[in-house]
Structure formats: structure tokens, C-alpha cells
Amino acid sequence: MFYHFIRVVARFVVWILNGHLHVYHKERIPEGNYILAAPHRTWWEPILFALAASPKEFMFMAKIELFQNPILRFILTHAHAFAVDRKHPGPSALKIPIKGLKKGDYSLIIFPSGTRHSAELKGGTLAIAKLSGTPIVPVVYQGPLTFKGLLKRQPLDVCFGEPIKVDRKIKLTHENEAAFDEQLKNAWDQLDQEHNPNFHYVAK
């Protein structure tokens, strides 16, 4: 119930600050659980992606530092977020989402680069997809990259790509992970070109 309440509040706040969220190709989203994988461009992307793919509910990875504040910890926990230590990620970084995707009702939103200031993809997405047996849906955000731009009511666009199915028999080698990373980057580039080729991300 808390997740539903937060989603309603988030949708209202987005509408007040910016107006309507524009969602493209939602029909590409598969049935059942899946992994939404995106390049990390703004801190509000997880909120927009969760709203765009509604009524599906999502799990989120959040850096462990955010859970030090008791109020924020309560909100994150009840919004299906779980803590990940970026410097020393433990087994839970994989076990929690894999278990949730296999046995729960929640899909997963993940940013393979980890931060907004890196284009290098970190391992984990391929392993989660393989071990959970769920497809990966590429998704991109195009819109304002600063809070000032958000308040100017510049368009907020979320574009979904075609699902990527991961072979359960694939081996998690460096070569296979590198090939998957390239496939995912190409999918994001294709979505950017498909929707608005004039959009260029610059880290703020």
C-alpha cells in the first residue's frame, strides 16, 4: 500500500513541477517480471521509469549511504529499495533482486553504470537476468538534466526498447559480459536515435 501511495504522490509532484510525463513504446514491455536497464542521466529517472511502467511495481538498488537517515530508510525500504555498498558489493546485490524477480511480484530497475558520471558498465545485470530467467528491457530518458530545467517544464520523455532475452545456458565470462554490455549500449543508442537524435547527454 505504501508503494501505491508514494507512486500517487510522485505522479502529482511531477505534474506540479513539470507537467505530464511522455511515455513511448510501452507496448514493448513483456508480461511478467523483467529488468529495466537504463543509462544513468538524472537522479529522478527511477521515479519516472516507475511511473512510466505503472502499474508494475519495482525494486530499486540504492547506495547504502542513503539508508543512514532513518526517515529516508523507511521510505526506501517501503518503496522496495535495497541497500548496495558500491565500494564493496556483497552477494546480496545479486541474491535480493534474483529472488525478487523469480518468486515475487516486483520487477527491477537498474543502472548498469552505477553512477551518472560513468559510461563504463559494471557487472551484475547479465548475471541477474540469467539466474532469474527474466528479460531485460532497455529504457532511456530524454529531458532536462538539471532541476532548473525540470522547473522550466521541458519535456520529460521515457522510451522503452525491445526486450533482450538472455540464454540461461550462457557462461558469465568476461568476453560474454563485454559482448552483452555492447549490445545494451547499442540498444540505448538506437532508442536515443529513434526518439530524438538531437538529444545528447552531458553529465551535470
C-alpha positions as CSV (number, residue, x, y, z in Angstrom):
1,M,0.0,0.0,0.0
2,F,2.8,2.4,0.8
3,Y,4.3,1.9,-2.7
4,H,1.0,2.8,-4.3
5,F,0.7,5.9,-2.1
6,I,4.2,7.0,-2.9
7,R,3.6,6.5,-6.6
8,V,0.5,8.7,-6.5
9,V,2.4,11.4,-4.6
10,A,5.3,11.2,-7.1
11,R,3.0,11.4,-10.1
12,F,1.4,14.5,-8.6
13,V,4.8,16.1,-7.8
14,V,6.0,15.5,-11.3
15,W,2.8,17.0,-12.7
16,I,3.1,20.1,-10.5
17,L,6.8,20.7,-11.3
18,N,6.8,19.8,-14.9
19,G,3.5,18.7,-16.4
20,H,2.8,15.3,-18.0
21,L,5.3,12.6,-18.4
22,H,5.5,11.4,-22.1
23,V,5.9,7.6,-22.5
24,Y,6.8,5.9,-25.7
25,H,6.6,2.2,-26.8
26,K,5.1,0.9,-23.6
27,E,3.7,-1.9,-25.7
28,R,7.2,-3.4,-25.9
29,I,7.2,-4.3,-22.2
30,P,6.7,-8.1,-21.8
31,E,4.3,-9.8,-19.5
32,G,5.6,-10.9,-16.1
33,N,8.7,-9.6,-14.3
34,Y,11.5,-8.0,-16.2
35,I,14.6,-5.8,-15.7
36,L,14.5,-2.2,-16.8
37,A,18.1,-1.3,-17.7
38,A,19.0,2.3,-18.4
39,P,22.0,4.7,-18.7
40,H,22.1,6.9,-15.6
41,R,21.4,10.5,-16.6
42,T,19.5,12.1,-13.6
43,W,18.7,11.3,-10.0
44,W,14.9,11.4,-10.8
45,E,15.0,8.8,-13.5
46,P,14.0,5.9,-11.2
47,I,10.8,7.8,-10.3
48,L,10.0,8.5,-13.9
49,F,10.6,4.9,-15.0
50,A,8.4,3.5,-12.2
51,L,5.7,5.9,-13.2
52,A,6.1,5.2,-16.9
53,A,5.8,1.4,-16.5
54,S,2.9,1.6,-14.0
55,P,1.0,-0.4,-12.7
56,K,4.0,-2.7,-12.4
57,E,5.9,-2.4,-9.1
58,F,9.7,-2.3,-9.0
59,M,12.6,-3.0,-6.8
60,F,15.5,-0.5,-6.7
61,M,19.1,-0.7,-5.9
62,A,20.2,2.3,-3.7
63,K,23.6,3.2,-2.3
64,I,23.9,2.1,1.3
65,E,24.6,5.7,2.5
66,L,21.0,6.7,1.8
67,F,19.8,4.2,4.4
68,Q,21.7,6.0,7.2
69,N,18.9,8.6,7.5
70,P,16.0,6.8,9.4
71,I,13.3,8.7,7.6
72,L,14.8,8.1,4.2
73,R,15.5,4.5,5.2
74,F,11.8,4.0,6.0
75,I,10.7,5.5,2.7
76,L,13.3,3.5,0.6
77,T,12.5,0.2,2.4
78,H,8.8,0.5,1.9
79,A,9.3,1.5,-1.8
80,H,11.1,-1.8,-2.4
81,A,14.6,-0.4,-2.4
82,F,17.5,-2.4,-1.0
83,A,21.0,-1.2,0.0
84,V,24.1,-1.8,-2.0
85,D,27.6,-0.9,-1.0
86,R,29.1,0.4,-4.2
87,K,32.7,0.0,-3.0
88,H,32.3,-3.5,-1.6
89,P,29.1,-5.1,-3.1
90,G,28.3,-8.3,-1.4
91,P,26.3,-11.4,-2.5
92,S,23.1,-9.6,-1.5
93,A,23.5,-7.3,-4.5
94,L,22.6,-10.3,-6.7
95,K,20.6,-12.5,-4.4
96,I,18.0,-10.0,-3.4
97,P,16.9,-9.0,-7.0
98,I,17.2,-12.5,-8.3
99,K,15.0,-13.9,-5.6
100,G,12.5,-11.0,-6.0
101,L,12.3,-11.5,-9.8
102,K,11.9,-15.3,-9.5
103,K,9.5,-15.5,-6.6
104,G,8.0,-12.0,-6.1
105,D,5.7,-9.6,-7.9
106,Y,8.3,-6.9,-8.5
107,S,10.4,-6.1,-11.5
108,L,13.8,-4.4,-11.2
109,I,15.1,-1.0,-12.3
110,I,18.9,-1.0,-12.6
111,F,21.6,1.4,-13.9
112,P,24.5,-0.8,-15.1
113,S,26.9,2.1,-15.0
114,G,26.2,2.7,-11.3
115,T,26.6,6.5,-11.4
116,R,25.7,9.4,-13.6
117,H,29.3,10.2,-14.3
118,S,30.4,6.9,-15.8
119,A,29.8,5.3,-19.2
120,E,31.5,2.1,-18.1
121,L,29.1,-0.7,-17.3
122,K,29.6,-2.7,-14.2
123,G,28.9,-6.4,-13.9
124,G,25.7,-7.8,-12.5
125,T,22.9,-7.1,-14.9
126,L,23.7,-10.1,-17.1
127,A,24.0,-12.4,-14.1
128,I,20.7,-11.2,-12.6
129,A,18.9,-11.8,-15.9
130,K,20.5,-15.2,-16.5
131,L,19.9,-16.5,-12.9
132,S,16.4,-15.1,-12.6
133,G,15.3,-16.1,-16.1
134,T,13.8,-12.6,-16.8
135,P,14.2,-10.4,-19.9
136,I,16.0,-7.1,-20.0
137,V,14.1,-4.1,-21.3
138,P,16.3,-1.2,-22.4
139,V,14.9,2.2,-21.5
140,V,16.2,5.7,-21.9
141,Y,15.3,9.1,-20.5
142,Q,15.4,12.2,-22.6
143,G,14.7,15.5,-20.9
144,P,16.1,18.2,-18.6
145,L,19.3,17.2,-16.8
146,T,19.1,19.8,-14.1
147,F,16.5,20.7,-11.6
148,K,16.3,24.2,-13.1
149,G,15.5,22.6,-16.5
150,L,12.9,20.5,-14.8
151,L,11.2,23.5,-13.3
152,K,11.1,25.2,-16.8
153,R,8.7,22.3,-17.8
154,Q,11.0,21.0,-20.5
155,P,9.5,17.7,-21.9
156,L,10.1,14.5,-19.9
157,D,10.4,11.6,-22.3
158,V,10.8,7.9,-21.4
159,C,11.3,5.4,-24.3
160,F,11.2,1.6,-23.9
161,G,13.1,-0.7,-26.2
162,E,12.6,-4.3,-27.4
163,P,13.2,-6.9,-24.7
164,I,16.6,-8.7,-24.6
165,K,16.3,-12.3,-23.7
166,V,19.3,-13.9,-22.0
167,D,20.1,-17.5,-22.7
168,R,20.1,-19.4,-19.4
169,K,23.0,-21.5,-20.6
170,I,25.3,-18.6,-21.3
171,K,28.5,-18.6,-19.3
172,L,29.3,-15.5,-17.2
173,T,32.8,-14.9,-18.8
174,H,34.5,-11.6,-19.3
175,E,34.0,-12.0,-23.0
176,N,30.3,-12.7,-22.8
177,E,29.8,-9.8,-20.3
178,A,31.6,-7.4,-22.7
179,A,29.5,-8.6,-25.6
180,F,26.3,-8.1,-23.6
181,D,27.5,-4.6,-22.5
182,E,28.0,-3.6,-26.1
183,Q,24.5,-5.0,-27.0
184,L,22.9,-2.9,-24.2
185,K,24.8,0.3,-25.2
186,N,23.7,-0.2,-28.8
187,A,20.1,-0.7,-27.7
188,W,20.3,2.6,-25.8
189,D,21.9,4.4,-28.7
190,Q,19.2,3.1,-31.0
191,L,16.4,4.3,-28.7
192,D,18.0,7.8,-28.5
193,Q,18.3,7.9,-32.3
194,E,14.8,6.6,-32.7
195,H,13.2,9.2,-30.4
196,N,15.3,12.3,-30.7
197,P,18.7,12.1,-32.4
198,N,19.4,15.7,-31.3
199,F,19.4,14.8,-27.6
200,H,22.9,14.5,-26.2
201,Y,23.7,13.6,-22.6
202,V,26.3,15.6,-20.8
203,A,26.9,14.8,-17.1
204,K,26.0,17.7,-14.8
